Amino acid sequence: MSGEANNGLLKAWKDNLENGFDSIAPCSPTSMSADALDTAIRALDGKTVHLNTIISLPVITSDTLEDYVRMDLPDSFWNYTILTSDQIDALYT
């Protein structure tokens, strides 16, 4: 089964590893639209922008699941984020 970096999926995945459940979760950063908007604003301001932008997108596997899953946060949290720990706490706890 595949999914993305949604905490609900990652928590269910972790809870079911011992039952043989496995998955893969390609990540799309939650900041991708903000990056696109920043690029558009730079272009509208007459600044040089790159025609193509390459973004490194991690893929969560069973080997890296512990690096991303947040059992202390709700299912609605998206784990691949640029939010700071303080911002996450303010929004989700």
Buried (B, 14 or more C-beta within 10 A) or exposed (E): EEBBBBBEBBBBBBEEEEEEEEBEBEBEBBBEEEEEEEBEEEEEEEEEEEEEEEEEEBEBEEEEBEEBBEEEBEEEBBBBBEBEEEEBEEEBE
